Amino acid sequence: MCYSTRQTRERKELEKLLSVKAMYGDLDTDLELIYFHANGWSHPVMWTLGQEEPNNMLPAMWGIMPPKEKQENYTEYFKNPKTFGGLNAKSEKLFDHFVYRYCWENQRCIIPVDGFFEPHNTKVKVKGKDFKVPFYFRRKNGDPLYLAGIYTNTADGRRTFAVLTKDATPMFEEIHNEKKRRPVIIDDENLDAWLHNGNNESDVQDLIDDDLWEGDLEAYPVTKDLYSRTVDSNYPGIIDKVEYEEVSISYD
């Protein structure tokens, strides 16, 4: 799954990288959406690039909601455990889920991030509980990662999104060794194809299946501050490598 990401690039850099204009509604914006740790459960507003306005980078709340709902009511909506925060959308359900099936054709999006975090179960017990540590995933060459998503426009005219996930590939299966999932990451050469209007189910599925090769990624353990309820984990050093004697794998 993918519940935590990092996005530290300034708006102007993202605009240049993606050849787009940052907008807030119909207006140019100087809004900065920078997160050293974007915790999905707090439903941060992040930059997205969507099909409907592919030349504009628009802010959207992480946590997809049905179009009939109002984003301003998100805290009430997500109290229902069935929604599970709306942070991820299983790609296997993309074409038939009651919300997703209305998004896959015309409301696919890209979420640019520096990287993301996934939990690893060390299989070691500490005080009777599993000892889990977070791993940070990023591109080896330092370029952004472009997470595949779907979005809705809610009744109050705002955008909400979810990150698409799929079965883990080998690297993810070893690190994210409980849920065994991974986010769908669109390869740079397929960004336009992902946002192309006119894709059928087969086209979209092919892009999901043939996403970024995991060999382009590196991953390593970081501080458990990421999981703390008493520490503000939105700080620059949250991605500093931490050595744990309980961890025997490394992909950096």
C-alpha positions in Angstrom: 0.0 0.0 0.0 1.1 3.6 -0.1 0.1 5.8 2.8 3.1 8.1 3.2 5.1 10.1 0.6 7.6 12.9 0.4 7.4 16.0 -1.9 10.0 18.7 -1.4 10.3 20.3 -4.8 9.1 23.8 -5.2 6.2 24.7 -7.5 8.5 26.3 -10.1 10.7 23.2 -10.4 7.7 21.0 -10.8 6.2 23.3 -13.4 9.5 23.2 -15.4 9.9 19.4 -15.1 6.3 18.7 -16.3 5.9 21.7 -18.6 2.8 22.8 -16.8 1.3 25.7 -15.0 0.3 25.5 -11.3 -3.3 26.7 -10.9 -5.7 27.2 -8.1 -9.1 26.9 -9.7 -9.0 29.3 -12.6 -6.2 31.4 -11.2 -2.4 31.2 -11.4 -1.0 30.4 -7.9 2.2 30.7 -6.0 1.0 28.0 -3.6 3.8 25.8 -2.3 2.9 22.2 -1.3 6.0 20.8 0.3 6.1 17.9 2.6 9.1 16.1 4.1 6.6 13.5 5.2 3.1 13.7 3.7 1.1 11.4 6.0 -1.9 10.3 4.0 -4.0 9.8 7.1 -4.0 13.6 7.7 -5.3 14.0 4.1 -2.7 16.5 2.8 -3.4 18.6 -0.2 -0.8 17.7 -2.9 -0.1 18.6 -6.5 -1.7 16.5 -9.2 -1.7 16.5 -13.0 -5.0 15.2 -14.4 -6.7 14.3 -17.6 -9.2 17.1 -17.6 -6.6 19.9 -17.5 -3.3 18.1 -18.5 -1.4 21.4 -18.9 -2.3 22.6 -15.4 -1.0 21.3 -12.1 -3.8 21.4 -9.5 -4.0 20.9 -5.8 -6.0 17.9 -4.6 -6.7 16.3 -1.2 -5.3 12.8 -0.7 -8.3 10.6 0.0 -10.8 10.0 -2.8 -14.5 10.8 -2.2 -17.6 10.2 -4.4 -18.5 13.2 -6.5 -21.8 13.7 -4.6 -19.8 14.3 -1.3 -18.3 17.6 -0.3 -14.6 17.7 0.4 -15.2 20.1 3.3 -17.0 17.2 5.0 -14.1 14.8 4.6 -13.5 14.2 8.4 -17.1 13.0 8.7 -17.0 11.0 5.5 -13.8 9.1 6.5 -15.2 8.2 9.9 -16.8 5.2 8.1 -14.3 2.4 8.4 -15.4 1.1 5.0 -13.8 4.1 3.3 -10.4 3.3 4.9 -9.2 6.8 4.2 -9.6 6.6 0.5 -5.9 6.8 0.2 -5.3 3.8 -2.2 -7.3 2.2 -5.0 -6.6 -1.4 -6.0 -5.9 -1.4 -9.7 -7.6 -4.9 -9.8 -10.9 -3.1 -8.9 -10.4 -0.1 -11.2 -13.0 -1.1 -13.8 -15.8 -2.2 -11.5 -15.6 -0.5 -8.1 -18.5 1.8 -7.4 -16.3 4.9 -7.3 -13.3 3.9 -9.4 -15.3 2.7 -12.4 -16.4 6.3 -13.1 -12.8 7.6 -12.9 -10.6 5.2 -14.8 -11.6 6.5 -18.3 -11.5 10.3 -17.9 -10.1 11.0 -14.4 -6.7 9.5 -14.2 -3.9 11.6 -12.7 -0.2 11.7 -11.8 1.1 12.7 -8.3 4.7 13.8 -8.4 6.7 12.9 -5.3 10.3 12.6 -4.2 9.6 9.1 -2.8 7.4 7.1 -0.5 7.5 5.0 2.6 6.5 1.4 3.2 6.6 -0.8 6.4 8.8 -3.9 6.8 8.0 -6.6 9.3 11.4 -7.8 10.7 9.7 -11.0 12.1 11.3 -10.1 15.4 9.1 -9.7 18.5 9.7 -6.8 20.9 7.6 -6.9 24.1 5.4 -9.4 22.4 4.8 -7.3 19.3 6.1 -7.4 15.8 9.1 -5.1 15.3 8.3 -3.0 12.1 10.5 -0.4 10.5 9.7 2.0 7.7 11.7 1.9 4.4 12.0 4.9 2.2 11.8 4.3 -1.6 13.2 6.8 -4.1 14.7 6.8 -7.6 18.4 6.1 -7.8 19.0 9.0 -10.1 17.2 11.5 -7.8 14.4 12.3 -10.3 10.8 12.5 -9.2 8.5 9.5 -9.1 5.2 9.8 -10.8 2.5 7.9 -8.9 -0.5 6.8 -10.8 -3.8 7.9 -9.4 -7.5 8.5 -10.0 -9.4 11.5 -8.9 -12.9 13.0 -8.4 -14.3 16.5 -8.5 -16.5 16.7 -5.4 -19.8 18.6 -5.0 -18.0 21.7 -3.7 -15.8 21.9 -6.7 -12.6 20.4 -5.2 -10.4 17.5 -6.3 -9.7 14.4 -4.3 -7.4 11.5 -5.3 -6.3 8.0 -4.5 -3.0 6.3 -5.4 -3.3 3.2 -7.5 -1.6 0.0 -6.2 -1.0 -3.5 -7.5 0.6 -6.8 -6.5 4.2 -6.4 -5.2 7.1 -7.1 -7.5 10.0 -9.0 -5.9 11.7 -6.0 -4.3 8.5 -4.8 -2.8 7.5 -8.3 -1.8 10.6 -8.6 0.3 10.4 -5.2 2.0 6.6 -4.7 2.2 6.3 -8.3 3.3 2.9 -8.3 4.9 0.5 -6.6 2.5 2.8 -7.3 -0.4 1.6 -4.4 -2.5 3.2 -1.6 -4.4 2.1 1.7 -5.8 1.8 2.0 -9.6 4.6 4.3 -10.8 4.3 5.7 -14.3 7.5 5.6 -16.4 8.5 9.1 -17.7 8.0 8.0 -21.3 4.4 7.0 -20.5 3.2 10.1 -18.7 1.4 11.5 -21.7 0.0 8.0 -22.5 -1.4 7.8 -18.9 -3.2 11.1 -19.3 -4.3 10.5 -22.8 -8.1 10.7 -23.5 -9.4 7.8 -25.5 -7.5 4.9 -23.7 -9.6 1.8 -23.4 -9.5 -0.7 -20.5 -6.7 -2.7 -22.2 -4.6 0.5 -22.8 -4.9 1.5 -19.1 -4.2 -2.0 -17.9 -1.1 -2.2 -20.0 0.3 1.0 -18.5 -0.4 -0.4 -15.0 1.3 -3.7 -15.8 4.3 -2.0 -17.5 5.1 0.7 -15.0 8.5 1.8 -13.7 11.0 -1.0 -13.4 11.8 -1.5 -9.7 15.5 -1.7 -10.6 15.4 2.1 -11.0 14.6 2.4 -7.3 16.6 2.2 -4.1 15.1 1.6 -0.6 16.6 1.7 2.9 15.3 1.8 6.5 14.6 5.1 8.2 13.6 6.3 11.7 10.6 5.0 13.4 9.6 8.6 14.1 7.5 8.1 11.0 5.1 6.0 13.1 5.2 8.1 16.2 2.1 9.9 17.5 4.1 12.2 19.7 6.8 13.3 17.2 6.1 15.6 14.2 7.6 13.5 11.4 7.4 16.3 8.9 11.1 17.2 9.2 14.0 17.0 6.6 15.9 14.2 8.3 13.0 11.8 8.2 14.7 10.1 5.3 18.1 9.7 6.9 19.2 6.1 6.9 19.0 4.2 10.2 20.7 0.9 10.8 18.7 -1.7 12.7 20.2 -5.0 13.7 16.9 -6.6 13.2 16.9 -5.7 9.5 18.8 -8.0 7.2 17.9 -6.6 3.7 19.0 -3.5 1.8 18.3 -2.2 -1.7 20.4 1.0 -1.8 
